[in-house]
């Protein structure tokens, strides 16, 4: 039993010292569009599902989810590049009704992230060109930055 606990501790320490992620699930905050809760689930070192739920500047609520690929094109492997595609949902206004309908869009996302040394935290900045399909079609770019802690 002691050997099993020691082996588990040693494996977690070596992972800790090699600056890899500390868990598959990260949760934190995002500021931008939207501003609120950010999360990321890593399927592997290269693939993840990430999303956010929060408020927009006009007090609307927005939720988005993206499938992203993660690469390390830089010599410092604590920096990473994420890119992918996803969907966005939230209230939308139509010119005719001036009311709110459910809005839907597709989006691309590209961003940089930085895994802090000796801590299960990452910092990120991203930009997401989004094509709103309903209720009115238009193109927007949604910026965001934030931090997540991994479990």
DSSP file (Angstrom, degrees, kcal/mol; ACC not computed):
  #  RESIDUE AA STRUCTURE BP1 BP2  ACC     N-H-->O    O-->H-N    N-H-->O    O-->H-N    TCO  KAPPA ALPHA  PHI   PSI    X-CA   Y-CA   Z-CA
    1    1 A X     >        0   0    0      0, 0.0     4,-2.2     0, 0.0     5,-0.2   0.000 360.0 360.0 360.0 -46.8    0.0    0.0    0.0
    2    2 A X  H  >  +     0   0    0      1,-0.2     4,-2.7     2,-0.2     5,-0.2   0.886 360.0  53.6 -61.9 -38.6    2.8    2.4    0.9
    3    3 A X  H  > S+     0   0    0      2,-0.2     4,-2.4     1,-0.2    -1,-0.2   0.892 107.7  50.3 -63.6 -39.7    4.6    1.6   -2.3
    4    4 A X  H  > S+     0   0    0      2,-0.2     4,-2.2     1,-0.2    -2,-0.2   0.923 112.5  46.1 -64.0 -45.5    1.4    2.4   -4.3
    5    5 A X  H  X S+     0   0    0     -4,-2.2     4,-2.4     2,-0.2    -2,-0.2   0.921 113.8  49.0 -63.2 -44.4    1.0    5.8   -2.6
    6    6 A X  H  X S+     0   0    0     -4,-2.7     4,-2.6     1,-0.2    -2,-0.2   0.903 110.9  50.4 -62.0 -42.1    4.7    6.6   -3.1
    7    7 A X  H  X S+     0   0    0     -4,-2.4     4,-2.2     2,-0.2    -1,-0.2   0.904 111.1  48.4 -63.8 -42.4    4.6    5.6   -6.7
    8    8 A X  H  X S+     0   0    0     -4,-2.2     4,-2.1     2,-0.2    -2,-0.2   0.911 112.8  48.4 -63.3 -43.6    1.5    7.8   -7.3
    9    9 A X  H  X S+     0   0    0     -4,-2.4     4,-2.2     2,-0.2    -2,-0.2   0.915 111.2  50.0 -62.8 -43.9    3.2   10.7   -5.6
   10   10 A X  H  X S+     0   0    0     -4,-2.6     4,-2.3     1,-0.2    -2,-0.2   0.893 110.2  50.6 -63.6 -40.4    6.4   10.3   -7.6
   11   11 A X  H  X S+     0   0    0     -4,-2.2     4,-1.9     1,-0.2    -1,-0.2   0.908 111.4  47.8 -64.9 -40.7    4.5   10.2  -10.9
   12   12 A X  H  X S+     0   0    0     -4,-2.1     4,-2.1     1,-0.2    -2,-0.2   0.870 111.1  51.8 -68.7 -34.6    2.6   13.4  -10.0
   13   13 A X  H  X S+     0   0    0     -4,-2.2     4,-2.7     2,-0.2    -2,-0.2   0.912 109.1  48.9 -66.9 -42.5    5.9   15.1   -9.0
   14   14 A X  H  X S+     0   0    0     -4,-2.3     4,-1.3     1,-0.2    -1,-0.2   0.888 113.0  47.8 -66.5 -35.9    7.6   14.2  -12.2
   15   15 A X  H  <>S+     0   0    0     -4,-1.9     5,-1.5     2,-0.2    -1,-0.2   0.893 111.9  51.2 -67.1 -38.8    4.6   15.5  -14.2
   16   16 A X  H ><5S+     0   0    0     -4,-2.1     3,-1.1     1,-0.2   102,-0.4   0.905 111.4  46.8 -62.4 -43.7    4.7   18.6  -12.0
   17   17 A X  H 3<5S+     0   0    0     -4,-2.7    -1,-0.2     1,-0.2    -2,-0.2   0.725 105.4  59.0 -75.3 -21.6    8.4   19.2  -12.7
   18   18 A X  T 3<5S-     0   0    0     -4,-1.3    -1,-0.2    -5,-0.2    -2,-0.2   0.335 108.7-120.3 -91.7   9.3    8.1   18.7  -16.4
   19   19 A X  T < 5 +     0   0    0     -3,-1.1    -3,-0.2     1,-0.2     2,-0.1   0.769  62.5 144.8  61.5  29.3    5.6   21.6  -16.8
   20   20 A X      < -     0   0    0     -5,-1.5    -1,-0.2     1,-0.2    58,-0.0  -0.426  61.8 -75.9 -86.0 171.5    2.9   19.4  -18.2
   21   21 A X        -     0   0    0     -2,-0.1    -1,-0.2     1,-0.1     3,-0.1  -0.358  34.9-142.7 -67.2 152.4   -0.8   19.9  -17.4
   22   22 A X  S    S-     0   0    0      1,-0.2     2,-0.3    -3,-0.1    -1,-0.1   0.567  75.3  -2.6 -96.3 -12.0   -1.8   18.8  -14.0
   23   23 A X        -     0   0    0    128,-0.1    -1,-0.2     1,-0.1    19,-0.1  -0.966  67.8-110.7-165.9 171.8   -5.2   17.5  -14.9
   24   24 A X  S    S+     0   0    0     -2,-0.3    18,-3.1   127,-0.1     2,-0.5   0.739  96.0  63.9 -85.8 -23.4   -7.5   17.2  -17.9
   25   25 A X  E     -A   41   0A   0     16,-0.2   126,-3.0    -3,-0.0     2,-0.4  -0.893  59.2-179.3-112.4 128.6  -10.2   19.8  -16.7
   26   26 A X  E     -AB  40 150A   0     14,-3.0    14,-2.4    -2,-0.5     2,-0.3  -0.960   1.0-178.2-123.1 143.0   -9.5   23.5  -16.2
   27   27 A X  E     +AB  39 149A   0    122,-2.2   122,-2.5    -2,-0.4    12,-0.2  -0.993  23.9 113.0-138.7 145.1  -11.9   26.2  -15.0
   28   28 A X  E     -AB  38 148A   0     10,-2.8    10,-2.0    -2,-0.3     2,-0.3  -0.785  55.5 -55.1-172.9-143.9  -11.4   29.9  -14.6
   29   29 A X  E     -AB  37 147A   0    118,-1.8   118,-1.4     8,-0.3     2,-0.4  -0.855  28.3-159.8-125.5 158.8  -12.5   33.2  -16.0
   30   30 A X  E     -AB  36 146A   0      6,-2.1     6,-2.2    -2,-0.3     2,-0.4  -0.997   4.4-160.4-134.5 139.4  -12.6   35.0  -19.3
   31   31 A X  E     + B   0 145A   0    114,-3.1   114,-1.9    -2,-0.4     2,-0.4  -0.975  61.7  44.1-117.5 134.5  -12.8   38.8  -19.9
   32   32 A X  E    S+ B   0 144A   0     -2,-0.4     2,-0.5   112,-0.2   112,-0.2  -0.974 105.8  14.8 140.1-125.0  -14.0   40.0  -23.3
   33   33 A X  S    S+     0   0    0    110,-2.4     2,-0.1    -2,-0.4    23,-0.1  -0.846 140.9  15.1-128.8  95.2  -16.9   38.6  -25.3
   34   34 A X  S    S-     0   0    0     21,-0.5     2,-0.6    -2,-0.5    -1,-0.3   0.525  83.4-156.7 -90.6 173.2  -18.2   37.0  -23.2
   35   35 A X  E     + C   0  55A   0     20,-2.4    20,-2.5    -4,-0.2     2,-0.3  -0.969  58.7  60.1-109.4 119.6  -17.0   38.0  -19.7
   36   36 A X  E    S+AC  30  54A   0     -6,-2.2    -6,-2.1    -2,-0.6     2,-0.4  -0.860  86.5   6.0 168.9-134.0  -17.6   35.2  -17.3
   37   37 A X  E     -AC  29  53A   0     16,-2.4    16,-2.2    -2,-0.3     2,-0.4  -0.693  52.2-168.7 -91.7 133.7  -16.7   31.5  -16.7
   38   38 A X  E     +AC  28  52A   0    -10,-2.0   -10,-2.8    -2,-0.4     2,-0.3  -0.937   7.6 177.2-120.1 145.2  -14.2   29.7  -18.9
   39   39 A X  E     -AC  27  51A   0     12,-2.4    12,-2.2    -2,-0.4     2,-0.3  -0.972  10.2-170.3-144.0 159.1  -13.5   26.0  -19.0
   40   40 A X  E     -AC  26  50A   0    -14,-2.4   -14,-3.0    -2,-0.3     2,-0.5  -0.960   6.2-164.1-152.0 132.1  -11.3   23.5  -21.0
   41   41 A X  E     -AC  25  49A   0      8,-3.1     8,-2.5    -2,-0.3     2,-0.6  -0.975  15.9-148.4-118.3 118.3  -11.3   19.7  -21.1
   42   42 A X  E     - C   0  48A   0    -18,-3.1     6,-0.3    -2,-0.5     3,-0.1  -0.761  15.9-176.7 -89.4 117.4   -8.1   18.2  -22.6
   43   43 A X  S    S-     0   0    0      4,-1.6     2,-0.2    -2,-0.6     5,-0.2   0.854  76.0 -23.1 -74.3 -37.0   -8.7   14.9  -24.4
   44   44 A X  S    S-     0   0    0      3,-1.8    -1,-0.2   -20,-0.1     0, 0.0  -0.843  83.4 -76.2-155.0-173.0   -5.0   14.6  -25.1
   45   45 A X  S    S+     0   0    0     -2,-0.2     3,-0.1     1,-0.2    -3,-0.0   0.724 131.1  36.2 -68.1 -20.6   -1.9   16.8  -25.3
   46   46 A X  S    S+     0   0    0      1,-0.1    24,-2.8    23,-0.1     2,-0.4   0.635 113.7  52.1-107.7 -17.9   -3.1   17.9  -28.8
   47   47 A X  E     + D   0  69A   0     22,-0.2    -3,-1.8     2,-0.0    -4,-1.6  -0.943  54.8 159.4-130.4 144.2   -7.0   18.1  -28.6
   48   48 A X  E     -CD  42  68A   0     20,-2.2    20,-2.7    -2,-0.4     2,-0.5  -0.985  32.6-133.6-154.2 161.2   -9.4   19.8  -26.2
   49   49 A X  E     +CD  41  67A   0     -8,-2.5    -8,-3.1    -2,-0.3     2,-0.3  -0.989  35.1 174.5-115.4 126.8  -13.0   21.0  -25.9
   50   50 A X  E     +CD  40  66A   0     16,-2.7    16,-3.3    -2,-0.5     2,-0.3  -0.914   4.4 159.9-133.4 160.0  -13.3   24.5  -24.4
   51   51 A X  E     -CD  39  65A   0    -12,-2.2   -12,-2.4    -2,-0.3     2,-0.3  -0.970  20.5-143.7-164.6 177.4  -16.0   27.0  -23.8
   52   52 A X  E     -CD  38  64A   0     12,-1.9    12,-2.3    -2,-0.3     2,-0.4  -0.991   1.4-164.3-152.5 150.1  -17.3   30.0  -22.0
   53   53 A X  E     +CD  37  63A   0    -16,-2.2   -16,-2.4    -2,-0.3     2,-0.3  -0.991  40.8 103.9-135.5 128.1  -20.5   31.3  -20.5
   54   54 A X  E     -CD  36  62A   0      8,-2.3     8,-2.8    -2,-0.4     2,-0.3  -0.953  60.4 -56.4-176.1-165.3  -20.9   34.9  -19.6
   55   55 A X  E     -CD  35  61A   0    -20,-2.5   -20,-2.4    -2,-0.3   -21,-0.5  -0.732  34.1-143.5-103.5 146.6  -22.2   38.4  -20.2
   56   56 A X    >   -     0   0    0      4,-2.9     3,-1.9    -2,-0.3   -23,-0.1  -0.593  37.8 -98.3 -96.9 165.3  -21.8   40.6  -23.3
   57   57 A X  T 3  S+     0   0    0      1,-0.3    -1,-0.0    -2,-0.2   -24,-0.0   0.787 123.9  56.3 -56.7 -28.5  -21.4   44.4  -23.1
   58   58 A X  T 3  S-     0   0    0      2,-0.0    -1,-0.3     1,-0.0     3,-0.1   0.142 123.8-102.8 -91.4  22.1  -25.2   44.9  -23.9
   59   59 A X  S <  S+     0   0    0     -3,-1.9     2,-0.2     1,-0.2    -2,-0.1   0.596  79.0 136.6  69.2  14.7  -26.1   42.7  -20.9
   60   60 A X        -     0   0    0     31,-0.1    -4,-2.9    -4,-0.0     2,-0.4  -0.507  54.6-121.1 -83.0 161.0  -26.9   39.7  -23.1
   61   61 A X  E     -D   55   0A   0     -6,-0.2    30,-0.9    -2,-0.2     2,-0.4  -0.874  29.3-171.9-104.1 136.8  -25.8   36.2  -22.1
   62   62 A X  E     -DE  54  90A   0     -8,-2.8    -8,-2.3    -2,-0.4     2,-0.4  -0.983   9.0-173.0-130.3 139.8  -23.5   34.2  -24.4
   63   63 A X  E     +DE  53  89A   0     26,-2.8    26,-3.1    -2,-0.4     2,-0.3  -0.993  10.4 176.7-127.2 138.8  -22.3   30.6  -24.4
   64   64 A X  E     -DE  52  88A   0    -12,-2.3   -12,-1.9    -2,-0.4     2,-0.3  -0.982  12.3-168.0-140.7 154.7  -19.8   29.2  -26.7
   65   65 A X  E     -DE  51  87A   0     22,-2.0    22,-2.3    -2,-0.3     2,-0.4  -0.993   9.9-175.8-143.8 134.6  -18.0   25.9  -27.2
   66   66 A X  E     -DE  50  86A   0    -16,-3.3   -16,-2.7    -2,-0.3     2,-0.6  -0.969  24.0-140.0-133.0 144.3  -15.1   25.1  -29.4
   67   67 A X  E     -DE  49  85A   0     18,-2.8    18,-1.6    -2,-0.4     2,-0.3  -0.929  37.5-173.0 -97.5 124.1  -13.1   22.0  -30.4
   68   68 A X  E     -DE  48  84A   0    -20,-2.7   -20,-2.2    -2,-0.6     2,-0.4  -0.882  25.0-143.5-125.6 152.2   -9.4   23.1  -30.5
   69   69 A X  E     -DE  47  83A   0     14,-2.9    14,-1.8    -2,-0.3     2,-0.5  -0.866  20.1-147.9-104.7 145.0   -6.1   21.7  -31.5
   70   70 A X  E     + E   0  82A   0    -24,-2.8     2,-0.3    -2,-0.4    12,-0.2  -0.962  20.6 171.9-120.3 128.7   -3.0   22.6  -29.4
   71   71 A X  E     - E   0  81A   0     10,-2.6    10,-2.7    -2,-0.5     2,-0.4  -0.878  30.0-139.8-131.6 165.4    0.5   22.9  -30.8
   72   72 A X        +     0   0    0     -2,-0.3     8,-0.1     8,-0.2     5,-0.0  -0.698  33.1 156.3-124.2  77.1    3.9   24.1  -29.6
   73   73 A X        +     0   0    0     -2,-0.4     2,-0.2     3,-0.0    -1,-0.1   0.529  54.8  82.3 -80.5  -3.3    5.5   26.1  -32.5
   74   74 A X  S    S-     0   0    0      5,-0.3     7,-0.0     2,-0.2     5,-0.0  -0.643  84.0-123.4-102.1 157.6    7.7   28.1  -30.1
   75   75 A X  S    S+     0   0    0     -2,-0.2     2,-0.8     1,-0.1    -1,-0.1   0.821 101.9  70.9 -68.8 -30.1   11.0   27.0  -28.6
   76   76 A X  S >  S-     0   0    0      1,-0.1     3,-1.7     2,-0.0    -2,-0.2  -0.804  74.7-158.4 -86.6 111.2    9.6   27.6  -25.1
   77   77 A X  T 3  S+     0   0    0     -2,-0.8    -1,-0.1     1,-0.3    38,-0.1   0.453  83.1  76.0 -76.7   1.5    7.1   24.7  -24.6
   78   78 A X  T 3  S+     0   0    0     36,-0.1    37,-2.6     2,-0.0     2,-0.4   0.703  87.1  73.3 -78.9 -19.6    5.2   26.6  -21.9
   79   79 A X  E <   + F   0 114A   0     -3,-1.7    -5,-0.3    35,-0.2     2,-0.3  -0.772  68.7 179.5 -91.1 138.9    3.7   28.7  -24.7
   80   80 A X  E     - F   0 113A   0     33,-2.6    33,-2.2    -2,-0.4     2,-0.5  -0.929  24.6-135.2-136.7 162.3    1.1   27.0  -26.9
   81   81 A X  E     -EF  71 112A   0    -10,-2.7   -10,-2.6    -2,-0.3     2,-0.4  -0.981  18.8-166.6-119.2 125.3   -1.1   27.9  -29.9
   82   82 A X  E     +EF  70 111A   0     29,-2.7    29,-2.6    -2,-0.5     2,-0.3  -0.900  13.5 164.6-109.7 140.9   -4.7   26.8  -29.9
   83   83 A X  E     +EF  69 110A   0    -14,-1.8   -14,-2.9    -2,-0.4     2,-0.3  -0.979  15.5 109.9-153.0 145.6   -6.9   26.9  -33.0
   84   84 A X  E     -EF  68 109A   0     25,-2.3    25,-2.2    -2,-0.3     2,-0.3  -0.951  48.0 -91.9 178.7-160.1  -10.3   25.4  -33.9
   85   85 A X  E     +EF  67 108A   0    -18,-1.6   -18,-2.8    -2,-0.3     2,-0.3  -0.959  38.9 140.2-144.2 157.4  -13.9   25.9  -34.6
   86   86 A X  E     -EF  66 107A   0     21,-2.7    21,-2.2    -2,-0.3     2,-0.3  -0.877  38.7 -81.9-169.0-158.6  -17.2   25.9  -32.6
   87   87 A X  E     -EF  65 106A   0    -22,-2.3   -22,-2.0    -2,-0.3     2,-0.4  -0.873  21.8-153.2-129.2 159.7  -20.6   27.4  -32.0
   88   88 A X  E     -EF  64 105A   0     17,-2.3    17,-2.1    -2,-0.3     2,-0.4  -0.998  10.0-173.1-134.7 138.7  -22.0   30.3  -30.1
   89   89 A X  E     +EF  63 104A   0    -26,-3.1   -26,-2.8    -2,-0.4     2,-0.3  -0.981  25.5 113.0-130.7 143.5  -25.5   30.7  -28.6
   90   90 A X  E     -EF  62 103A   0     13,-1.8    13,-4.8    -2,-0.4   -28,-0.2  -0.959  63.8 -52.8 174.0 176.2  -27.2   33.7  -27.0
   91   91 A X  E     - F   0 102A   0    -30,-0.9     2,-0.3    -2,-0.3    11,-0.2  -0.403  50.5-169.9 -69.6 146.7  -29.9   36.3  -27.3
   92   92 A X  E     - F   0 101A   0      9,-3.5     9,-3.4    -2,-0.1     2,-0.4  -0.974  14.2-134.8-136.4 152.3  -30.1   38.3  -30.6
   93   93 A X  E     - F   0 100A   0     -2,-0.3     2,-0.4     7,-0.2     7,-0.2  -0.866  10.2-150.8-108.9 140.0  -32.1   41.3  -31.7
   94   94 A X     >  -     0   0    0      5,-0.7     4,-2.1    -2,-0.4     5,-0.2  -0.848  17.0-134.4-103.5 146.9  -33.9   41.7  -34.9
   95   95 A X  T  4 S+     0   0    0     -2,-0.4    -1,-0.1     1,-0.2    41,-0.0   0.885 103.7  50.9 -65.6 -38.6  -34.3   45.1  -36.5
   96   96 A X  T  4 S+     0   0    0      1,-0.2    -1,-0.2     2,-0.1    -3,-0.0   0.932 122.2  26.7 -67.9 -46.7  -38.0   44.5  -37.2
   97   97 A X  T  4 S-     0   0    0      2,-0.1    -2,-0.2     1,-0.0    -1,-0.2   0.714  80.8-150.7 -92.4 -21.6  -39.1   43.3  -33.8
   98   98 A X     <  +     0   0    0     -4,-2.1    -3,-0.1     1,-0.2     2,-0.1   0.636  65.0 109.8  54.9  14.0  -36.6   45.1  -31.5
   99   99 A X  S    S-     0   0    0     -5,-0.2    -5,-0.7    -7,-0.0     2,-0.5  -0.226  76.2 -92.6 -98.3-166.2  -37.1   42.1  -29.2
  100  100 A X  E     +F   93   0A   0     -7,-0.2     2,-0.3    -3,-0.1    -7,-0.2  -0.957  38.8 174.2-118.9 132.3  -34.8   39.3  -28.4
  101  101 A X  E     -F   92   0A   0     -9,-3.4    -9,-3.5    -2,-0.5     2,-0.5  -0.764  46.7 -81.9-119.6 169.0  -34.6   36.0  -30.2
  102  102 A X  E     -F   91   0A   0     -2,-0.3     2,-0.3   -11,-0.2   -11,-0.3  -0.631  48.5-150.1 -73.8 125.7  -32.2   33.1  -29.7
  103  103 A X  E     -F   90   0A   0    -13,-4.8   -13,-1.8    -2,-0.5     2,-0.4  -0.726  13.4-171.7 -97.8 149.2  -29.1   33.8  -31.7
  104  104 A X  E     +FG  89 134A   0     30,-2.0    29,-2.7    -2,-0.3    30,-1.7  -0.999   9.9 162.9-140.9 139.5  -26.9   31.2  -33.2
  105  105 A X  E     -FG  88 132A   0    -17,-2.1   -17,-2.3    -2,-0.4     2,-0.4  -0.981  30.7-129.3-151.1 163.5  -23.5   31.4  -34.9
  106  106 A X  E     -FG  87 131A   0     25,-2.0    25,-3.0    -2,-0.3     2,-0.3  -0.889  32.4-172.6-111.5 148.5  -20.4   29.4  -36.0
  107  107 A X  E     -FG  86 130A   0    -21,-2.2   -21,-2.7    -2,-0.4     2,-0.3  -0.974  23.0-147.1-143.7 152.6  -17.0   30.6  -35.0
  108  108 A X  E     -F   85   0A   0     21,-2.4     2,-0.4    -2,-0.3   -23,-0.3  -0.795  22.9-159.9-106.3 159.4  -13.3   30.0  -35.5
  109  109 A X  E     +F   84   0A   0    -25,-2.2   -25,-2.3    -2,-0.3     2,-0.3  -0.999  15.3 174.0-144.7 140.2  -10.9   30.5  -32.7
  110  110 A X  E     +FH  83 127A   0     17,-2.0    17,-2.5    -2,-0.4     2,-0.3  -0.992  19.0 145.8-142.8 138.4   -7.2   31.1  -32.5
  111  111 A X  E     -FH  82 126A   0    -29,-2.6   -29,-2.7    -2,-0.3     2,-0.4  -0.990  39.4-115.9-163.8 169.5   -5.2   32.0  -29.4
  112  112 A X  E     -FH  81 125A   0     13,-2.2    13,-2.3    -2,-0.3     2,-0.3  -0.890  26.7-170.9-111.3 143.4   -2.0   31.8  -27.4
  113  113 A X  E     -FH  80 124A   0    -33,-2.2   -33,-2.6    -2,-0.4     2,-0.4  -0.968   9.6-155.7-133.6 156.9   -1.7   30.1  -24.0
  114  114 A X  E     -FH  79 123A   0      9,-2.7     9,-2.4    -2,-0.3     2,-0.7  -0.985   9.7-147.3-133.8 120.3    1.0   30.0  -21.4
  115  115 A X  E     - H   0 122A   0    -37,-2.6     7,-0.2    -2,-0.4     2,-0.1  -0.788  26.9-127.2 -86.9 116.4    1.3   27.3  -18.8
  116  116 A X    >   -     0   0    0      5,-2.1     3,-1.2    -2,-0.7     5,-0.3  -0.393  27.4-109.9 -64.7 135.9    2.8   28.8  -15.6
  117  117 A X  T 3  S+     0   0    0      1,-0.2    -1,-0.1    -2,-0.1  -100,-0.1  -0.443  96.8   5.0 -67.9 139.4    5.9   27.0  -14.4
  118  118 A X  T 3  S+     0   0    0   -102,-0.4     2,-0.3    -2,-0.1    -1,-0.2   0.734 116.8  86.6  61.8  27.0    5.4   25.0  -11.2
  119  119 A X  S <  S-     0   0    0     -3,-1.2     2,-1.1     2,-0.2    -1,-0.1  -0.987  80.3-124.6-151.9 145.9    1.6   25.8  -11.0
  120  120 A X  S    S+     0   0    0     -2,-0.3    30,-2.9    30,-0.1     2,-0.3  -0.196  77.2 109.4 -84.7  47.3   -1.5   24.1  -12.5
  121  121 A X  E     - I   0 149A   0     -2,-1.1    -5,-2.1    -5,-0.3     2,-0.4  -0.912  46.9-167.1-122.7 145.7   -2.5   27.4  -14.2
  122  122 A X  E     -HI 115 148A   0     26,-2.2    26,-2.2    -2,-0.3     2,-0.4  -0.991   8.9-151.8-129.1 147.4   -2.6   28.7  -17.7
  123  123 A X  E     -HI 114 147A   0     -9,-2.4    -9,-2.7    -2,-0.4     2,-0.3  -0.881  22.8-175.6-107.7 143.7   -3.1   32.2  -19.1
  124  124 A X  E     -HI 113 146A   0     22,-2.3    22,-2.3    -2,-0.4     2,-0.3  -0.982  22.1-169.8-144.0 154.8   -4.7   32.7  -22.5
  125  125 A X  E     +HI 112 145A   0    -13,-2.3   -13,-2.2    -2,-0.3     2,-0.3  -0.989  22.8 170.3-138.1 138.5   -5.6   35.3  -25.0
  126  126 A X  E     -HI 111 144A   0     18,-3.1    18,-1.9    -2,-0.3     2,-0.4  -0.961  26.3-151.3-147.4 161.7   -7.8   34.5  -28.0
  127  127 A X  E     -HI 110 143A   0    -17,-2.5   -17,-2.0    -2,-0.3     2,-0.5  -0.998  13.2-166.3-134.2 136.2   -9.7   36.0  -31.0
  128  128 A X  E     - I   0 142A   0     14,-2.0    14,-2.3    -2,-0.4     2,-0.4  -0.862  11.0-152.8-130.1  98.3  -12.8   34.3  -32.4
  129  129 A X  E     - I   0 141A   0     -2,-0.5   -21,-2.4    12,-0.2     2,-0.4  -0.569  26.3-166.0 -64.3 125.2  -14.2   35.4  -35.8
  130  130 A X  E     -GI 107 140A   0     10,-3.6    10,-2.7    -2,-0.4     2,-0.8  -0.965  20.4-153.8-125.6 128.9  -17.9   34.6  -35.5
  131  131 A X  E     -GI 106 139A   0    -25,-3.0   -25,-2.0    -2,-0.4     2,-0.5  -0.889  17.2-149.3-100.2 106.4  -20.5   34.4  -38.2
  132  132 A X  E     +GI 105 138A   0      6,-2.6     6,-1.6    -2,-0.8   -27,-0.3  -0.655  17.9 179.4 -75.7 123.9  -23.9   35.1  -36.6
  133  133 A X  E     +     0   0A   0    -29,-2.7     2,-0.3    -2,-0.5     4,-0.2   0.734  49.0  70.4 -99.1 -27.9  -26.5   33.1  -38.6
  134  134 A X  E    S+G  104   0A   0    -30,-1.7   -30,-2.0     2,-0.2    -1,-0.3  -0.991  99.3   2.0-149.1 146.1  -29.7   34.0  -36.7
  135  135 A X  S    S+     0   0    0     -2,-0.3     2,-0.4   -32,-0.3   -41,-0.1  -0.952 138.5   0.7 -80.0 -26.6  -31.6   36.1  -36.1
  136  136 A X  S    S-     0   0    0    -43,-0.1     2,-0.3    -2,-0.1    -2,-0.2  -0.966  78.9-119.8-120.4 140.9  -29.7   38.5  -38.4
  137  137 A X        +     0   0    0     -2,-0.4     2,-0.3    -4,-0.2    -4,-0.2  -0.611  50.5 134.1 -80.4 134.4  -26.6   37.5  -40.3
  138  138 A X  E     - I   0 132A   0     -6,-1.6    -6,-2.6    -2,-0.3     2,-0.4  -0.964  47.0-117.7-167.6 165.3  -23.4   39.4  -39.6
  139  139 A X  E     + I   0 131A   0     -2,-0.3     2,-0.3    -8,-0.2    -8,-0.2  -0.942  33.7 167.8-114.8 132.2  -19.7   38.9  -38.9
  140  140 A X  E     - I   0 130A   0    -10,-2.7   -10,-3.6    -2,-0.4     2,-0.5  -0.925  29.0-135.0-135.5 162.5  -18.0   39.9  -35.6
  141  141 A X  E     - I   0 129A   0     -2,-0.3     2,-0.6   -12,-0.3   -12,-0.2  -0.989  18.7-158.5-119.8 123.5  -14.7   39.2  -34.0
  142  142 A X  E     - I   0 128A   0    -14,-2.3   -14,-2.0    -2,-0.5     2,-0.2  -0.894   6.6-160.9-106.2 115.2  -14.8   38.3  -30.3
  143  143 A X  E     + I   0 127A   0     -2,-0.6  -110,-2.4   -16,-0.2     2,-0.3  -0.526  15.0 170.2 -87.7 160.7  -11.7   38.9  -28.2
  144  144 A X  E     +BI  32 126A   0    -18,-1.9   -18,-3.1  -112,-0.2     2,-0.3  -0.962  14.9 179.9-164.3 151.8  -11.0   37.2  -24.9
  145  145 A X  E     +BI  31 125A   0   -114,-1.9  -114,-3.1    -2,-0.3     2,-0.3  -0.980  24.2 121.0-149.0 155.2   -8.3   36.7  -22.3
  146  146 A X  E     -BI  30 124A   0    -22,-2.3   -22,-2.3    -2,-0.3     2,-0.3  -0.956  44.4 -94.0 179.4-161.7   -8.3   34.9  -19.0
  147  147 A X  E     -BI  29 123A   0   -118,-1.4  -118,-1.8    -2,-0.3     2,-0.3  -0.993  21.5-165.4-147.1 145.8   -6.9   32.2  -16.7
  148  148 A X  E     -BI  28 122A   0    -26,-2.2   -26,-2.2    -2,-0.3     2,-0.4  -0.984  11.4-146.3-133.5 146.6   -7.8   28.6  -15.8
  149  149 A X  E     -BI  27 121A   0   -122,-2.5  -122,-2.2    -2,-0.3     2,-0.4  -0.932  22.3-137.6-109.3 137.9   -6.7   26.3  -13.0
  150  150 A X  E      B   26   0A   0    -30,-2.9  -124,-0.3    -2,-0.4   -30,-0.1  -0.769 360.0 360.0-104.3 140.2   -6.4   22.5  -13.8
  151  151 A X              0   0    0   -126,-3.0  -127,-0.1    -2,-0.4  -125,-0.1   0.338 360.0 360.0-114.8 360.0   -7.6   19.6  -11.7
